[in-house]
Amino acid sequence: MAKGSEFEREFCKEISLWWTEQDRDDIFWRSSNSGGRATVRAKVGRTTAGQYGDIAAIDFDGLPLLNLFTMELKRGYSKNTIQDLFDKKDSAAVQVWEKWYHQTTTSANSAGSRSWLMVVRRDRRDTIVFFPTEFYEYLKTKRCFQTDPHPMMRIQSEIRIEDSNETLDCDCVMFRWQRWKRGIKPSILREIDLEINLQKL
């Protein structure tokens, strides 16, 4: 959808400025076919470096962030909310949010990133982000979210997978995007990525 593409471009500029402390707006851009190329290649057992999720680094300076977070962006879908997980009938079809969660976690696993970030903005609403509770707790030990530590919500639910009898366990937190950015300093994420890479040596 057109507004989804516009949102991705807007988000790429905004996260580039945040990552570079307002110095550059061209570090990140939309991945090839919004991650579709990596998905297609994954089905035949091929990897596609740097093209998982909706956001790619077009400058090497952005790689540390994508090593930590694979990002999926969802724009519109104004009738779909996280509440759909909790008040759906037992006989209901797999909910849109469940599909998003499966897509996001699958992309992160394929990319080999440390975590994931699902970014959602409904029409005429603020942008909301979801990411794993485990990584949120870890970031707090690294001096993140110190002044405003509490998420808007913690979500714990079983996620059904479409056309499958399998399920996933979901345990994630929800923040407004602006609060998430204020709570995490890019310099700390760069330190974490370096620390993880050194541990691999």
Disulfide bonds with the S-S distance in Angstrom:
none
